[in-house]
Amino acid sequence: MKRILYLTFYFEPDLCAGSFRNTPLIKELASQTEGKALVDVVTTLPNRYSTFDVSAPQFQDGNNYTVYRIAIPKHQSGMKDQVLSFKEYYQKTLDYVSGKDYDLVIASSSRLFTAYLGYKIAKKKNIPLYLDIRDIFYDTLQDVLKDGIIKSSALPFIKYIEKKTFSYASHINLISKGFESYFENYKDCTYSYFPNGIDDVFIEANSEESLIYTQRDVKTIVYAGNLGEGQGLHKIVPEAAKKLGTAYKFVIIGDGGAKSKLVAELERLEVKNVELRDPIKRVELIEAYKNADFLFVHLNNYKAFEKVLPSKLFELATFARPIIAGVGGYANSFVKDNLENTILFAPCDVDDFVDKMKSYTYKTISRQEFIQKYKRDQVNKDMAKSMITLLESN
C-alpha cells in the first residue's frame, strides 16, 4: 500500500480559500486511491482569523485519509505573526514525518514556504513532489515590502528558496493561467492549470433563486473574505462609499492584517454607510450574499496581482446578482471573457468605480454555463487524477 503526504496550512473547518480548495480535493484524492494508497494530511488547527473561533480535533480519521492538525500561535495575520506561525508548522511537520515512509509529497501553497517544506521532505526521502501553487510569493513581496533594507535581504532569500523548490518538483499545478510566464525557467517538470472551482454548497443554495429583483432605496454592496494588504479595501471602500452616498451601503464581512487601515480610513473620512462584520460560517455567508444587491471583489493595485485569479469570483458567480470587480491583468481578462453582468473597474481607482456604478443599469442574470464549467467536484476529479498519475509513475 502506497502512502501520500499532503501538506496544506489550511483545512476544514478554517474559513479561507486554501481550506475550501484542499478539503474537498483531499477527500476526492482519498476516494480515488482507496485500496491503493493512504493519504496523510498535515495541517494546522483553525487559525485563519482571530475573530473566528472554532474547534477541531488534532487527530482525525477520514475515509482512507488521516488528518494531523498542528497547534500554532495565535496571530493577527501580520508578517511577523505569519513567520512565527509557519515556523511552528514547519518544525512540527518535520518531526511528525520523521521515520515515516511515503511515495509522494503533495503541497498546496500560496506563500511558498509550504511548498518549500514539501521540497525538503521529498528531497530527503528521494520521492516525487507535486506542487499546487496558489500565488507567487516573490512577486507579492516585491510590492508589499516597503523597507528597503528588509527588501534587499528578503527577496534574494525568497528567490533562492523558490529556485530550490520549483526546480525539484516533478509536477506543478498553477491555479491561474496568468502565472504561466513566470514559470518558463522551470522546464524539468510537467504542468497543469486547475483553477479554483465552485462548491456544491453555493450551487445548491442558488438552485431555486429567483431572478426577480425588487427595487430598493438603499442598495447593499457585500464583500466577504480576507481584509489584507492584497485586497486593499482601505484604498477603495471608504472614498467610494463617501462619493456614492447614502443610496448605497457597503457590508464588509471578514478580518485580516489590513483591517485596522480600513477602520482608520473610514474614521478619517467620517464614512457612515459602511458596516463591518466579523467572519461568519458559510451558511450565514450565503444568506448575506442573497440579501445583497451587488457582490464585490477587489485586489490591490500591485503588479504581482496582475497574474492572479481570485477564488472569490467563482463563488460569487453562482448568485444572480451583479459582480463588482476591481481587478487588473489576467483576472480582468478572465472576467471579461467568462462572466456576464459584471462591473469592471481599475483596482484602487475610486473615480472609475463610482462612474461605472452610476452608469450601470441594474439587472440579474443566471450564469449556468460558467457554473457547469467550473464546478469544484469536476475540477477536483481531474486534479486528483493528475496526482495519481505521478504516484503511479514512481
Beta strands, then each sheet from edge to edge (+ up, - down):
strand 1: 2-8
strand 2: 37-44
strand 3: 59-61
strand 4: 65-70
strand 5: 104-109
strand 6: 129-133
strand 7: 171-174
strand 8: 190-192
strand 9: 219-226
strand 10: 248-255
strand 11: 274-277
strand 12: 294-298
strand 13: 323-326
strand 14: 342-345
sheet 1: 3+ 4- 2- 1- 5- 6- 7- 8-
sheet 2: 11+ 10+ 9+ 12+ 13+ 14+
end
